[in-house]
Amino acid sequence: MRKIAVIGLGNITVRHRKNIRLLFPEATIYAMSASGRTPSEHVCNANKIVSRVDELVAEKIDFAIVASPAPLHVAHALPLIKNNIPVLIEKPVATNIYDVDALIEASKQYETPVAVGYCIRYLPSAQKMLHLLKNKKLGKLYNAFIEVGQYLPSWRPSKNYMDSVSANAHLGGGALFELSHELDYSRWMLGEFDVKAAILRSSDILKLDVEDSVDVLAVSEQGVVANFHMDFLQRKAYRRCRFIGSEGALEWDAINNSITLTTEGGTQYLYNEPEWDKNGMYLDMISDFVSLAEGKINQCIPLEDAKKTVSLIEDIKSKYVSGC
C-alpha cells in the first residue's frame, strides 16, 4: 500500500489529495500544514495529519507533493530529498536561485527524483501548440503575444484575497510568481528569453504589497519578439497566446482548450476540445511524476529547467520600471 504526503493546506492541495485518492484508492494519504499547525477544520481525503516533515520521513512515505508557499519549498523538500523520498514541487519551484541550487545539489547528491509542477504543459492543446511550433507550421516566427488575467478577489471566493499567497510578498505572491505558467510554457515552446524592458504595477483597486500587473518585452533565442501581459485585474478569466509567422498566425486559448490557424485563406480550428476536463492535466502530471519516481520514461520538468524560469523572473525584476 502506498504512503503519499501532500504538504500545504491551500486550495491546490485539495485537488492533489482528491486526485491521489482517484489514482491510488488504497493509499494512506498524509496531510501537513505549511506552518506545522494542527488544523481545526476537516482535511478531506487525508488519512493522517502530521505537523513536521521528519514525521513523514519516519513513516517512510513513497513520495510527496510540496504545495506550501514557494519560499517554504526548500525547507519542506530538502529533508525528503535527503532521505531518498521523491518530491513533486508545485510551481514556482522557489523564489530565488539560491534555494533552487540547494535543491539541485541535494537531488544530485542523494540521487532522488524531483520534478516541478507546471501543469499546463499537460494540457492537450498546449502539447499540440508545441508540436505545431516545433514543426514550423507558421514558417519563420516573428512575434508572440502572451496574456493571462483573472480578478484576484474571485480567484478563491471562499477566502479573503488579502490573506492569500498571491497577495503577500513574504509568501511568494505577486503576478510574476503566481502566473509564471506563461513564462514556463513560453520557454518550453520558444526557448530562452533576453528581457528588454518590464513594467510592474500595483493598482489602487487591490491595494497589494506585490505587483498585480506585469508587462514584459523580450526576445527569444530564435529572434521572436515576445510581449507578455499578466494581471490579477481582469474580471473574466483570460489565458491566450498568439504567434505570428511568415505563413500565418496561431492563437491558443488555454481556457477553452482550442487552437486556431489564420492564413490568407481564412481561419480554421486545428484543435478544439472545450469540454475536456481540466483536472485531467493534474492527473496526468501526477501519473507522469510516478513514472519518474519509478525510473520510467516521463516528461517531468526537472529542477534545472524550472530554475531557468526563476532566473527569467529575476531578470524581469532587474529590468523593471515602476508603472504609472
C-alpha positions as CSV (number, residue, x, y, z in Angstrom):
1,M,0.0,0.0,0.0
2,R,1.4,3.4,-1.0
3,K,2.0,6.2,1.5
4,I,1.8,9.6,-0.1
5,A,2.0,13.1,1.5
6,V,0.8,16.5,0.5
7,I,2.4,19.4,2.2
8,G,0.2,22.5,2.5
9,L,-3.5,23.0,3.1
10,G,-4.3,25.6,0.4
11,N,-6.8,25.2,-2.5
12,I,-4.4,23.3,-4.8
13,T,-3.8,20.7,-2.1
14,V,-7.5,19.8,-2.0
15,R,-7.2,18.9,-5.7
16,H,-4.0,17.0,-5.2
17,R,-5.3,14.9,-2.3
18,K,-8.5,14.1,-4.3
19,N,-6.5,13.1,-7.4
20,I,-4.2,10.9,-5.3
21,R,-7.3,9.2,-4.0
22,L,-8.6,8.7,-7.5
23,L,-5.3,7.3,-8.8
24,F,-4.4,5.3,-5.7
25,P,-7.7,4.4,-3.8
26,E,-5.9,2.3,-1.2
27,A,-3.2,4.7,-0.4
28,T,-2.6,6.2,3.0
29,I,-2.6,10.0,2.4
30,Y,-0.8,12.3,4.8
31,A,-1.6,16.0,5.1
32,M,0.6,18.6,6.7
33,S,0.1,22.3,7.1
34,A,2.8,24.6,5.7
35,S,3.2,26.2,9.1
36,G,3.1,22.9,11.0
37,R,-0.2,23.8,12.8
38,T,-2.7,21.2,13.7
39,P,-5.8,22.1,11.5
40,S,-9.1,22.6,13.4
41,E,-11.0,22.1,10.2
42,H,-11.7,18.7,8.5
43,V,-9.0,17.9,5.9
44,C,-10.7,15.9,3.1
45,N,-9.0,12.9,1.6
46,A,-6.4,12.7,4.4
47,N,-5.9,9.6,6.5
48,K,-3.3,11.1,8.8
49,I,-2.3,14.6,9.8
50,V,1.3,15.4,10.7
51,S,3.0,18.6,11.8
52,R,6.6,18.0,10.8
53,V,8.5,16.8,7.7
54,D,10.5,14.4,9.9
55,E,7.3,12.5,10.7
56,L,6.8,11.9,7.0
57,V,10.4,10.6,6.8
58,A,9.8,8.3,9.8
59,E,6.6,7.0,8.1
60,K,8.8,6.1,5.0
61,I,6.3,7.6,2.6
62,D,6.6,6.7,-1.1
63,F,6.5,10.2,-2.4
64,A,5.4,13.7,-1.5
65,I,3.8,16.8,-3.2
66,V,5.2,20.0,-1.8
67,A,2.4,22.6,-2.3
68,S,3.3,25.1,0.5
69,P,4.1,28.8,-0.2
70,A,7.1,29.0,-2.6
71,P,9.5,30.5,0.0
72,L,9.0,27.4,2.1
73,H,9.6,24.8,-0.6
74,V,13.2,24.3,0.1
75,A,12.7,23.8,3.8
76,H,10.0,21.2,3.2
77,A,11.6,19.4,0.2
78,L,15.2,19.1,1.4
79,P,14.7,16.7,4.3
80,L,12.6,14.4,1.9
81,I,15.2,14.6,-0.8
82,K,18.0,13.7,1.6
83,N,16.0,10.7,2.6
84,N,15.5,9.5,-1.0
85,I,11.8,10.3,-1.0
86,P,10.7,11.5,-4.5
87,V,9.2,15.0,-4.5
88,L,6.9,16.9,-6.8
89,I,7.2,20.6,-6.0
90,E,4.4,22.9,-7.0
91,K,5.3,25.9,-9.2
92,P,7.2,28.1,-8.8
93,V,9.9,25.9,-7.5
94,A,11.3,28.7,-5.3
95,T,11.5,32.5,-5.2
96,N,15.3,32.8,-5.6
97,I,18.1,31.0,-7.4
98,Y,19.9,30.0,-4.2
99,D,17.1,27.8,-3.0
100,V,16.8,26.2,-6.4
101,D,20.5,25.5,-6.4
102,A,20.2,23.9,-2.9
103,L,17.5,21.6,-4.2
104,I,19.5,20.7,-7.3
105,E,22.6,19.9,-5.3
106,A,20.7,17.7,-2.9
107,S,18.8,15.8,-5.6
108,K,22.1,15.0,-7.4
109,Q,23.9,14.1,-4.2
110,Y,21.2,11.7,-2.9
111,E,20.0,10.7,-6.4
112,T,16.4,11.5,-5.5
113,P,13.8,12.1,-8.3
114,V,12.5,15.7,-8.1
115,A,10.1,17.4,-10.5
116,V,8.3,20.8,-10.7
117,G,4.5,21.0,-11.2
118,Y,3.8,23.3,-14.2
119,C,0.5,21.5,-15.0
120,I,-0.3,23.5,-18.2
121,R,2.3,21.5,-20.1
122,Y,-0.1,18.6,-19.7
123,L,-3.0,20.3,-21.3
124,P,-3.6,18.6,-24.7
125,S,-3.8,21.9,-26.6
126,A,-0.5,23.0,-25.1
127,Q,1.2,19.9,-26.4
128,K,-0.5,20.4,-29.8
129,M,0.9,24.0,-29.8
130,L,4.4,22.8,-29.1
131,H,4.1,20.2,-31.9
132,L,2.9,22.9,-34.4
133,L,5.7,25.3,-33.5
134,K,8.4,22.7,-33.5
135,N,7.3,21.6,-36.9
136,K,7.3,25.2,-38.2
137,K,3.6,25.4,-39.0
138,L,4.0,29.1,-39.2
139,G,7.2,29.1,-41.1
140,K,9.5,31.8,-39.7
141,L,8.2,33.1,-36.4
142,Y,8.2,36.9,-35.8
143,N,6.1,37.7,-32.8
144,A,4.4,36.2,-29.7
145,F,1.7,37.8,-27.6
146,I,1.2,36.0,-24.3
147,E,-1.6,37.2,-21.9
148,V,-3.2,35.9,-18.8
149,G,-5.5,37.6,-16.3
150,Q,-8.0,36.9,-13.6
151,Y,-9.6,39.0,-10.9
152,L,-7.8,38.0,-7.7
153,P,-10.8,38.5,-5.3
154,S,-12.8,36.0,-7.3
155,W,-9.9,33.6,-7.7
156,R,-10.6,31.8,-4.4
157,P,-14.1,33.0,-3.4
158,S,-14.1,31.2,-0.1
159,K,-11.1,33.2,1.2
160,N,-10.3,36.9,1.7
161,Y,-7.9,37.6,-1.2
162,M,-5.7,39.8,1.1
163,D,-4.8,36.7,3.1
164,S,-3.9,34.6,0.1
165,V,-0.4,33.6,-1.0
166,S,-1.0,35.6,-4.2
167,A,-1.4,38.9,-2.3
168,N,1.6,38.7,0.0
169,A,5.3,39.2,-0.8
170,H,6.6,37.1,2.1
171,L,4.6,34.1,0.8
172,G,6.0,34.4,-2.7
173,G,3.0,36.3,-4.1
174,G,2.6,38.7,-7.0
175,A,1.7,38.2,-10.6
176,L,5.2,37.2,-11.7
177,F,5.4,34.2,-9.4
178,E,1.7,33.2,-9.3
179,L,1.2,33.4,-13.0
180,S,4.6,32.0,-14.0
181,H,2.9,29.3,-16.1
182,E,3.1,31.8,-19.0
183,L,6.9,32.2,-18.6
184,D,7.3,28.4,-18.3
185,Y,5.3,27.4,-21.3
186,S,6.8,30.2,-23.4
187,R,10.3,29.0,-22.6
188,W,9.2,25.4,-23.4
189,M,7.9,26.5,-26.8
190,L,10.3,29.2,-27.9
191,G,13.5,28.7,-25.8
192,E,15.2,31.2,-23.5
193,F,14.5,34.9,-23.5
194,D,16.5,38.1,-23.3
195,V,14.4,40.7,-21.4
196,K,14.5,44.1,-22.9
197,A,12.0,46.0,-20.7
198,A,9.5,45.4,-18.0
199,I,6.8,47.4,-16.2
200,L,5.4,46.1,-12.9
201,R,2.4,47.9,-11.3
202,S,0.3,47.7,-8.2
203,S,-3.2,49.1,-8.7
204,D,-5.2,51.2,-6.3
205,I,-8.1,48.7,-6.7
206,L,-6.5,45.7,-5.0
207,K,-4.0,47.6,-2.7
208,L,-1.5,44.8,-2.6
209,D,2.2,44.9,-1.5
210,V,3.1,43.0,-4.6
211,E,2.6,43.6,-8.3
212,D,-0.8,42.9,-9.7
213,S,0.0,43.7,-13.3
214,V,3.1,42.9,-15.4
215,D,4.2,43.8,-18.9
216,V,7.4,42.5,-20.4
217,L,9.1,42.9,-23.8
218,A,11.6,40.1,-24.5
219,V,13.4,38.5,-27.4
220,S,13.7,34.7,-27.7
221,E,16.9,32.9,-28.7
222,Q,15.2,32.3,-32.1
223,G,14.7,36.1,-32.5
224,V,11.0,36.0,-31.7
225,V,9.8,39.3,-30.2
226,A,7.5,38.4,-27.3
227,N,5.1,40.6,-25.4
228,F,3.9,39.3,-22.0
229,H,1.0,40.6,-20.0
230,M,0.0,39.1,-16.7
231,D,-2.5,40.5,-14.2
232,F,-4.8,40.0,-11.2
233,L,-7.3,42.5,-12.6
234,Q,-9.4,41.0,-15.4
235,R,-13.0,40.3,-14.2
236,K,-13.3,37.4,-16.6
237,A,-10.5,34.8,-16.6
238,Y,-8.4,35.1,-19.8
239,R,-5.4,32.9,-20.9
240,R,-4.4,33.1,-24.5
241,C,-1.3,33.5,-26.7
242,R,-0.9,34.4,-30.3
243,F,2.1,33.6,-32.5
244,I,2.6,35.4,-35.8
245,G,4.8,33.9,-38.6
246,S,5.5,34.1,-42.3
247,E,2.8,31.6,-43.0
248,G,0.0,32.9,-40.8
249,A,-1.0,33.2,-37.1
250,L,-1.8,30.7,-34.4
251,E,-4.0,31.6,-31.5
252,W,-4.2,29.3,-28.5
253,D,-7.0,29.6,-26.0
254,A,-5.8,27.7,-22.9
255,I,-9.1,28.1,-21.1
256,N,-11.2,26.8,-23.9
257,N,-8.5,24.2,-24.9
258,S,-8.5,25.3,-28.6
259,I,-6.1,26.4,-31.3
260,T,-7.0,28.3,-34.5
261,L,-4.9,29.0,-37.5
262,T,-5.4,32.1,-39.6
263,T,-3.9,32.4,-43.1
264,E,-4.7,34.3,-46.2
265,G,-7.4,31.8,-46.9
266,G,-9.3,32.2,-43.7
267,T,-9.4,30.8,-40.1
268,Q,-9.7,27.2,-39.1
269,Y,-9.6,25.2,-35.9
270,L,-6.6,22.9,-35.6
271,Y,-7.7,21.8,-32.1
272,N,-10.9,22.3,-30.3
273,E,-11.9,20.3,-27.2
274,P,-13.5,22.8,-24.8
275,E,-15.4,20.1,-22.8
276,W,-12.1,18.3,-21.9
277,D,-11.9,18.0,-18.1
278,K,-9.1,20.3,-17.0
279,N,-8.5,18.1,-14.0
280,G,-7.0,15.6,-16.5
281,M,-3.8,17.7,-16.7
282,Y,-3.3,17.4,-12.9
283,L,-3.9,13.7,-13.0
284,D,-1.5,13.3,-15.9
285,M,1.1,15.4,-14.1
286,I,0.9,13.1,-11.0
287,S,1.0,9.9,-13.1
288,D,4.0,11.3,-15.0
289,F,5.8,12.0,-11.8
290,V,5.1,8.5,-10.5
291,S,6.8,7.3,-13.7
292,L,9.8,9.5,-12.9
293,A,9.9,8.1,-9.3
294,E,9.8,4.5,-10.7
295,G,12.6,5.2,-13.2
296,K,10.3,5.0,-16.2
297,I,10.1,7.3,-19.3
298,N,8.5,10.6,-18.4
299,Q,8.1,14.2,-19.4
300,C,8.5,15.8,-16.0
301,I,10.0,19.2,-15.6
302,P,13.4,18.9,-13.9
303,L,14.8,21.3,-11.4
304,E,17.3,22.7,-13.9
305,D,14.5,23.6,-16.3
306,A,12.4,25.3,-13.5
307,K,15.5,27.2,-12.4
308,K,15.5,29.0,-15.7
309,T,12.0,30.3,-15.1
310,V,13.1,31.6,-11.7
311,S,16.1,33.2,-13.5
312,L,13.8,34.8,-16.0
313,I,11.7,36.3,-13.2
314,E,14.8,37.7,-11.6
315,D,15.8,39.2,-14.9
316,I,12.4,40.8,-15.3
317,K,12.6,42.3,-11.9
318,S,16.1,43.6,-12.6
319,K,14.8,45.4,-15.8
320,Y,11.6,46.7,-14.5
321,V,10.4,50.3,-14.1
322,S,7.5,51.2,-11.8
323,G,4.2,51.7,-13.6
324,C,2.2,54.9,-13.6
